[in-house]
């Protein structure tokens, strides 16, 4: 397959593909899948609507010919997908036109990670990101809303590191009045461990989380709070388009990151496309609709036809929701994070 570099209308290349492998999750986090919406009677996708591992691998191979270098598996909770390590094995075997393997990662809530870490590493996964929104059991359990304890997530992080899936990134969504008091404690806990905590501004993804601007804790406030206790200094990005702003401890005890989609939008450098579990391509986390690639695959389209469709979709992209965020943009219908894969 011949490499075809593709850029959008703002000259942003396609470099990252986030693949949701399931819309199901065993947490009911208040900012993502609140029980009031995702209750016992909620209808998740039937199995035949999900992309098969073969279909996912085919789309990933085509995307890599268009410049994708980083692939992240998401959900829902990706470890709920049966035999997920077999998908990891297939993706890890792919190569870019110049012969390089993909940078292959996964975001998980950690509930099955301790049991799966060694198998995932053996299959070719490079590293994991684990969601952990507080070290306070009461706060964390109120946020995941299924009484899952902090200790089990910490054990999963250790197991992932032991299996060679580190450094583990730990994602903390910070919501004012709920867990913002735990920011410094989180930094303190992971200092010196080699793991990297990333503090994420609470975002208005989807329609169900009741987002309000006054619930956002600006990243600048997070950095200032940590810096007052553990002095920090900025670090250059690892690569162009990196979402996280890096800060390192001046005493050499590691680093943190902040993801500031609300207060310091990074749309201008966004190189990410998202593939939903049922095969729709989304060119923005805050999209209102996706583009059905599953229909192409199951309709007998050739690789060249799928390539052309992908190039056309990305080439027409003009998304910059976070730069334009306001009353008018927030009023439009947006897909849920659990569907699109954050």
Protein Blocks (a to p, Z undefined) as FASTA:
>chain_A
ZZdddddfkopacfbdcddfbfbdfbdcfklmgcklmgmklccddfklpccfklmmmmmm
mmmmnopabdcddedjfklpghklmmmmmmmmpccfkopacddddddehlmmmmmmmmmm
mnopabdcdddfbfbfklmmmmnonopafklmmmmmmmmmmnopaccdddddddehilmm
mmmmmmmmmgonlpacdddddddehjknopafklpccfklmmmmmmmmmccdddddfbgh
iabdcdddfklnaccddddfklmccklmgcbdcddfkopacfbfkbcbdcdfklmmmnop
afklmmmmmmmmmmmpccdfklmgcfklmmpccddfklnoZZ
